[in-house]
């Protein structure tokens, strides 16, 4: 559970003498995690976020499908699942086809609701859908799952890629944040992109209690990945250290990945 993870991180934040990761600095310029009490108090608010299953409740098809391009013109999109049979699946499927998606990374490793007549099904039958069971940061197998995702992106530099989870949140949000940081985006840019679907889908605004809790959870995930707090400006460097450390990319692999991320659509 997340509050158990934070109890460990809280101890890390009390000391800057640990080895590895990006050094922590003063709290006013560092990414820090919420306290155990804050997470235990606020976690139910985040868990209570349930998106409407009616298209009329959204301003756009992309909001309904949680469909979003990473960065400004990266060849990578994120969305809710086009393959689970939910009400927004047909919209996600339509949008991925319009965007020219030619390769899919499915972070739920589930296609049980796949419509055999869908565009997604065509890609699946052609072997252009990678199934990855991706946990959250701090859970067993996270680094290994990220390694699989990054290798797939590097080996498909000419493809337009869709990365999705069941509801368009959870692991796909963290994976998207890592990719944007690897492309050189700042913490502020990455956070804005991470929170955009929550604003569109749940009509949340900065300053809302649930908004603040989600930002805390995002920061907690980053601290979990790094092992301790780190300066805001060091997010790209922190992510590079993660993918060349626990994930296992060498310099050649990192260069190939960043080259793939630099392509535009």
Buried (B, 14 or more C-beta within 10 A) or exposed (E): EBBEBBEEBBEBBEEEEEEEBBEBBEEEEBBBBBBBEBBBBBBEBBEEBEBEEEBEEBEEBBBBBBBBBBBEEBBBBBBBBBBBEBBBBBBBBBBBBEBEBBBBBBBBEBBEEBBEEBBBBEBBEEEBBBBBBBBBBBEEEBBBBBBBBBBBBBEBBEBBBBBBBBBBBBBBBBBBBBBBBBBEBBBEBBBBBBBEBBBBBBEBEEEBEBBBBBBBBBBBBBBBBBBBBBBBEBBBEBBBBBBBBBBBBEEEBBEBBBEBBBBEE
